[in-house]
Amino acid sequence: MGIITSEGKKIGNFMTRKDVDIKKCEDMIPLTKRTMDRFMSPLKDCN
């Protein structure tokens, strides 16, 4: 696990008081090609 991943887990744990899962996004639709509701949740369509 890299430094960024471990720091992300620490921040997520601090914010939610729960164990969080880290998901690596390999491919996503560019923000300029999204509707407003999808723009506001950019990781929703993460593959």
C-alpha positions as CSV (number, residue, x, y, z in Angstrom):
1,M,0.0,0.0,0.0
2,G,1.4,3.4,-1.0
3,I,1.7,6.5,1.1
4,I,-1.2,8.2,-0.7
5,T,-3.5,5.2,-0.2
6,S,-2.6,4.9,3.5
7,E,-3.1,8.6,4.1
8,G,-6.4,8.5,2.3
9,K,-7.5,5.6,4.5
10,K,-6.5,7.5,7.6
11,I,-8.4,10.6,6.5
12,G,-11.5,8.5,5.6
13,N,-11.3,6.7,9.0
14,F,-11.0,10.1,10.8
15,M,-14.0,11.6,8.9
16,T,-16.4,8.6,9.1
17,R,-15.1,6.8,12.2
18,K,-15.3,3.6,10.1
19,D,-12.9,1.5,8.1
20,V,-13.0,2.8,4.5
21,D,-12.3,1.0,1.2
22,I,-10.0,2.7,-1.3
23,K,-11.0,2.2,-4.9
24,K,-8.5,3.1,-7.8
25,C,-10.3,4.6,-10.8
26,E,-8.8,3.2,-14.0
27,D,-11.2,5.0,-16.4
28,M,-13.7,7.7,-16.0
29,I,-15.8,10.1,-18.2
30,P,-14.2,13.6,-18.4
31,L,-15.9,16.2,-16.3
32,T,-16.5,18.3,-19.4
33,K,-18.6,15.5,-20.9
34,R,-20.9,15.0,-17.9
35,T,-24.3,16.3,-16.9
36,M,-24.5,18.6,-13.9
37,D,-25.7,15.8,-11.5
38,R,-22.8,13.6,-12.6
39,F,-20.3,16.5,-12.4
40,M,-21.2,16.9,-8.7
41,S,-20.3,13.2,-8.0
42,P,-17.3,12.6,-10.3
43,L,-16.4,9.2,-8.9
44,K,-19.8,7.7,-9.4
45,D,-19.0,6.3,-12.8
46,C,-15.5,5.2,-12.0
47,N,-14.5,1.9,-13.6
